[in-house]
């Protein structure tokens, strides 16, 4: 996920339904992030706040404020990490 973010691919919809795992031949668990249909390609100097996508229960709190819903908050990597944390809370 971090490598994709650095490469300009922002998933923007981290949720329990978009995370999967499998065991490889050696028995090691491998995590998979899927469903990139809402992902954005960042062109230019950085992320913008003009796309508001995501699964509400797992979205970062900043993005659910009035400013976030109006697109005034820039979507940054911390928002994606917060979504992973909300997924962890939901699973536990």
Secondary structure, DSSP 8 states (H G I E B T S, - for coil): -HHHHHTTEE-----GGGEEEEE-TTS-EEEEE---TT-EE--SSS--S----S-GGGS-GGGGSHHHHTT-S---HHHHHHHHHHHHHHH-
